[in-house]
Amino acid sequence: MAVLAGIKDSEKLKSYQVTHFQPFDPVHKRTEATIKVQGQAEFKVTKGAPQSSLHWLPTQPVSNPSLIKRLMILPHVVFAL
């Protein structure tokens, strides 16, 4: 809610529609949603443990333990594909 409170023009949010929402799953350690923007393609967003979201990347760094360790110490990580 704090993020939404920081938006100056809430009218911009009206073009975004959540078409699918998966609540937090303790097995996969993430939550995810599919978002549709009016007149544009859908995209997915996720929040959770970095190692649980790496499967979305085009190249799989899972085989690189040092990369995963570095990602896990960051307060947040954003992947844009």
C-alpha distance (Angstrom), angle and dihedral (degrees) to the residues before:
residue distance angle dihedral
M1 . . .
A2 3.80 . .
V3 3.81 89.5 .
L4 3.80 91.8 52.9
A5 3.80 90.5 48.3
G6 3.81 88.9 58.5
I7 3.82 94.0 58.7
K8 3.79 110.0 105.3
D9 3.81 97.3 -164.8
S10 3.80 109.5 38.5
E11 3.82 90.4 178.7
K12 3.81 87.9 79.5
L13 3.80 89.7 65.5
K14 3.80 92.2 63.8
S15 3.82 91.7 77.5
Y16 3.85 90.5 59.2
Q17 3.80 119.4 83.9
V18 3.79 126.6 -176.6
T19 3.81 105.0 -135.7
H20 3.82 96.0 175.9
F21 3.80 132.8 15.4
Q22 3.78 125.2 -173.2
P23 3.83 111.2 -167.1
F24 3.78 119.3 -137.3
D25 3.77 110.8 -60.3
P26 3.82 113.0 -157.4
V27 3.81 91.1 -158.3
H28 3.83 94.6 56.5
K29 3.82 92.5 28.3
R30 3.80 96.6 -135.3
T31 3.78 146.7 82.3
E32 3.78 122.1 -140.3
A33 3.78 141.8 -175.4
T34 3.77 138.1 -168.5
I35 3.80 113.7 -134.6
K36 3.80 127.7 -161.2
V37 3.79 118.6 -160.1
Q38 3.77 115.5 -157.5
G39 3.80 108.6 -97.5
Q40 3.82 93.8 3.7
A41 3.79 139.3 84.9
E42 3.78 123.7 -83.7
F43 3.80 120.6 -100.7
K44 3.79 134.7 -171.2
V45 3.77 129.8 -127.0
T46 3.77 128.5 -168.3
K47 3.77 139.1 -174.8
G48 3.74 122.9 -165.5
A49 3.75 146.3 76.4
P50 3.84 110.2 -11.4
Q51 3.79 93.7 -128.5
S52 3.82 89.4 56.3
S53 3.81 93.4 55.3
L54 3.79 99.4 44.8
H55 3.81 92.1 89.3
W56 3.83 88.2 77.2
L57 3.79 92.5 63.5
P58 3.82 117.6 99.9
T59 3.82 90.6 -129.1
Q60 3.75 118.2 41.3
P61 3.83 113.4 -126.1
V62 3.81 89.8 178.0
S63 3.77 88.1 104.3
N64 3.80 88.3 61.4
P65 3.84 106.5 77.9
S66 3.81 93.6 -179.0
L67 3.83 90.8 57.2
I68 3.79 91.7 50.3
K69 3.80 90.6 48.6
R70 3.83 91.0 52.0
L71 3.82 91.8 48.1
M72 3.78 92.3 50.9
I73 3.81 93.7 59.2
L74 3.82 93.5 54.7
P75 3.83 116.4 97.0
H76 3.79 90.6 -132.6
V77 3.76 137.4 -2.5
V78 3.79 126.7 -158.8
F79 3.77 123.0 -161.2
A80 3.79 117.8 -168.5
L81 3.77 115.6 -167.0
